[in-house]
């Protein structure tokens, strides 16, 4: 996957998001709000 740091999120559609996300941004990326 080529992940060299943590935290990292890997989504089922293949997106890899490196680094920390605050709860609002994470919810937005997951389409929860």
Jmol script that loads the backbone (N, CA, C; Angstrom):
load data "model"
ATOM      1  N   UNK A   1       0.803  -1.202   0.000  1.00  0.00           N
ATOM      2  CA  UNK A   1       0.000   0.000   0.000  1.00  0.00           C
ATOM      3  C   UNK A   1       0.844   1.263   0.000  1.00  0.00           C
ATOM      4  N   UNK A   2       2.082   1.177   0.360  1.00  0.00           N
ATOM      5  CA  UNK A   2       2.953   2.342   0.353  1.00  0.00           C
ATOM      6  C   UNK A   2       2.721   3.313   1.496  1.00  0.00           C
ATOM      7  N   UNK A   3       2.190   2.833   2.594  1.00  0.00           N
ATOM      8  CA  UNK A   3       1.938   3.692   3.752  1.00  0.00           C
ATOM      9  C   UNK A   3       3.209   3.765   4.580  1.00  0.00           C
ATOM     10  N   UNK A   4       3.674   4.999   4.825  1.00  0.00           N
ATOM     11  CA  UNK A   4       4.927   5.139   5.562  1.00  0.00           C
ATOM     12  C   UNK A   4       4.758   5.810   6.913  1.00  0.00           C
ATOM     13  N   UNK A   5       3.554   6.174   7.274  1.00  0.00           N
ATOM     14  CA  UNK A   5       3.343   6.825   8.562  1.00  0.00           C
ATOM     15  C   UNK A   5       1.977   6.494   9.122  1.00  0.00           C
ATOM     16  N   UNK A   6       1.780   6.891  10.350  1.00  0.00           N
ATOM     17  CA  UNK A   6       0.483   6.679  10.975  1.00  0.00           C
ATOM     18  C   UNK A   6       0.015   7.994  11.559  1.00  0.00           C
ATOM     19  N   UNK A   7      -1.230   8.237  11.724  1.00  0.00           N
ATOM     20  CA  UNK A   7      -2.314   7.368  11.278  1.00  0.00           C
ATOM     21  C   UNK A   7      -2.528   7.485   9.768  1.00  0.00           C
ATOM     22  N   UNK A   8      -3.165   6.488   9.214  1.00  0.00           N
ATOM     23  CA  UNK A   8      -3.556   6.503   7.805  1.00  0.00           C
ATOM     24  C   UNK A   8      -4.870   5.750   7.686  1.00  0.00           C
ATOM     25  N   UNK A   9      -5.771   6.283   6.889  1.00  0.00           N
ATOM     26  CA  UNK A   9      -7.051   5.629   6.640  1.00  0.00           C
ATOM     27  C   UNK A   9      -7.052   5.103   5.216  1.00  0.00           C
ATOM     28  N   UNK A  10      -7.508   3.872   5.041  1.00  0.00           N
ATOM     29  CA  UNK A  10      -7.643   3.276   3.720  1.00  0.00           C
ATOM     30  C   UNK A  10      -9.116   2.949   3.531  1.00  0.00           C
ATOM     31  N   UNK A  11      -9.738   3.586   2.549  1.00  0.00           N
ATOM     32  CA  UNK A  11     -11.154   3.394   2.285  1.00  0.00           C
ATOM     33  C   UNK A  11     -11.368   2.265   1.286  1.00  0.00           C
ATOM     34  N   UNK A  12     -12.556   1.692   1.297  1.00  0.00           N
ATOM     35  CA  UNK A  12     -12.870   0.560   0.423  1.00  0.00           C
ATOM     36  C   UNK A  12     -12.789   0.920  -1.057  1.00  0.00           C
ATOM     37  N   UNK A  13     -12.894   2.215  -1.386  1.00  0.00           N
ATOM     38  CA  UNK A  13     -12.790   2.627  -2.790  1.00  0.00           C
ATOM     39  C   UNK A  13     -11.340   2.879  -3.215  1.00  0.00           C
ATOM     40  N   UNK A  14     -10.395   2.595  -2.315  1.00  0.00           N
ATOM     41  CA  UNK A  14      -8.986   2.724  -2.643  1.00  0.00           C
ATOM     42  C   UNK A  14      -8.332   4.021  -2.202  1.00  0.00           C
ATOM     43  N   UNK A  15      -9.119   4.978  -1.718  1.00  0.00           N
ATOM     44  CA  UNK A  15      -8.525   6.227  -1.244  1.00  0.00           C
ATOM     45  C   UNK A  15      -7.687   5.969  -0.002  1.00  0.00           C
ATOM     46  N   UNK A  16      -6.527   6.595   0.053  1.00  0.00           N
ATOM     47  CA  UNK A  16      -5.658   6.528   1.224  1.00  0.00           C
ATOM     48  C   UNK A  16      -5.492   7.954   1.730  1.00  0.00           C
ATOM     49  N   UNK A  17      -5.869   8.170   2.983  1.00  0.00           N
ATOM     50  CA  UNK A  17      -5.778   9.490   3.592  1.00  0.00           C
ATOM     51  C   UNK A  17      -4.729   9.426   4.698  1.00  0.00           C
ATOM     52  N   UNK A  18      -3.545  10.016   4.457  1.00  0.00           N
ATOM     53  CA  UNK A  18      -2.504   9.992   5.482  1.00  0.00           C
ATOM     54  C   UNK A  18      -2.726  11.087   6.512  1.00  0.00           C
ATOM     55  N   UNK A  19      -2.315  10.815   7.720  1.00  0.00           N
ATOM     56  CA  UNK A  19      -2.351  11.831   8.758  1.00  0.00           C
ATOM     57  C   UNK A  19      -3.654  11.892   9.527  1.00  0.00           C
ATOM     58  N   UNK A  20      -3.651  12.762  10.512  1.00  0.00           N
ATOM     59  CA  UNK A  20      -4.782  12.927  11.417  1.00  0.00           C
ATOM     60  C   UNK A  20      -5.897  13.710  10.750  1.00  0.00           C
ATOM     61  N   UNK A  21      -7.145  13.306  10.986  1.00  0.00           N
ATOM     62  CA  UNK A  21      -8.323  14.066  10.570  1.00  0.00           C
ATOM     63  C   UNK A  21      -9.164  14.347  11.806  1.00  0.00           C
ATOM     64  N   UNK A  22      -9.620  15.596  11.949  1.00  0.00           N
ATOM     65  CA  UNK A  22     -10.527  15.866  13.059  1.00  0.00           C
ATOM     66  C   UNK A  22     -11.879  15.218  12.762  1.00  0.00           C
ATOM     67  N   UNK A  23     -12.708  15.104  13.784  1.00  0.00           N
ATOM     68  CA  UNK A  23     -13.959  14.353  13.650  1.00  0.00           C
ATOM     69  C   UNK A  23     -14.889  14.942  12.598  1.00  0.00           C
ATOM     70  N   UNK A  24     -14.922  16.269  12.461  1.00  0.00           N
ATOM     71  CA  UNK A  24     -15.796  16.889  11.461  1.00  0.00           C
ATOM     72  C   UNK A  24     -15.351  16.552  10.044  1.00  0.00           C
ATOM     73  N   UNK A  25     -14.056  16.613   9.799  1.00  0.00           N
ATOM     74  CA  UNK A  25     -13.551  16.300   8.450  1.00  0.00           C
ATOM     75  C   UNK A  25     -13.724  14.816   8.143  1.00  0.00           C
ATOM     76  N   UNK A  26     -13.481  13.956   9.125  1.00  0.00           N
ATOM     77  CA  UNK A  26     -13.664  12.525   8.921  1.00  0.00           C
ATOM     78  C   UNK A  26     -15.125  12.213   8.611  1.00  0.00           C
ATOM     79  N   UNK A  27     -16.053  12.800   9.365  1.00  0.00           N
ATOM     80  CA  UNK A  27     -17.477  12.586   9.111  1.00  0.00           C
ATOM     81  C   UNK A  27     -17.847  13.060   7.712  1.00  0.00           C
ATOM     82  N   UNK A  28     -17.279  14.177   7.285  1.00  0.00           N
ATOM     83  CA  UNK A  28     -17.542  14.696   5.949  1.00  0.00           C
ATOM     84  C   UNK A  28     -17.042  13.730   4.878  1.00  0.00           C
ATOM     85  N   UNK A  29     -15.852  13.173   5.076  1.00  0.00           N
ATOM     86  CA  UNK A  29     -15.298  12.230   4.103  1.00  0.00           C
ATOM     87  C   UNK A  29     -16.113  10.948   4.043  1.00  0.00           C
ATOM     88  N   UNK A  30     -16.721  10.585   5.169  1.00  0.00           N
ATOM     89  CA  UNK A  30     -17.546   9.379   5.215  1.00  0.00           C
ATOM     90  C   UNK A  30     -18.996   9.676   4.846  1.00  0.00           C
ATOM     91  N   UNK A  31     -19.274  10.923   4.485  1.00  0.00           N
ATOM     92  CA  UNK A  31     -20.619  11.380   4.117  1.00  0.00           C
ATOM     93  C   UNK A  31     -21.618  11.178   5.242  1.00  0.00           C
ATOM     94  N   UNK A  32     -21.194  11.483   6.476  1.00  0.00           N
ATOM     95  CA  UNK A  32     -22.074  11.336   7.627  1.00  0.00           C
ATOM     96  C   UNK A  32     -22.778  12.632   7.986  1.00  0.00           C
ATOM     97  N   UNK A  33     -22.380  13.740   7.377  1.00  0.00           N
ATOM     98  CA  UNK A  33     -23.092  14.995   7.629  1.00  0.00           C
ATOM     99  C   UNK A  33     -23.185  15.813   6.380  1.00  0.00           C
TER     100      UNK A  33
END
end "model"
wireframe off; spacefill off
backbone 0.3
color backbone group
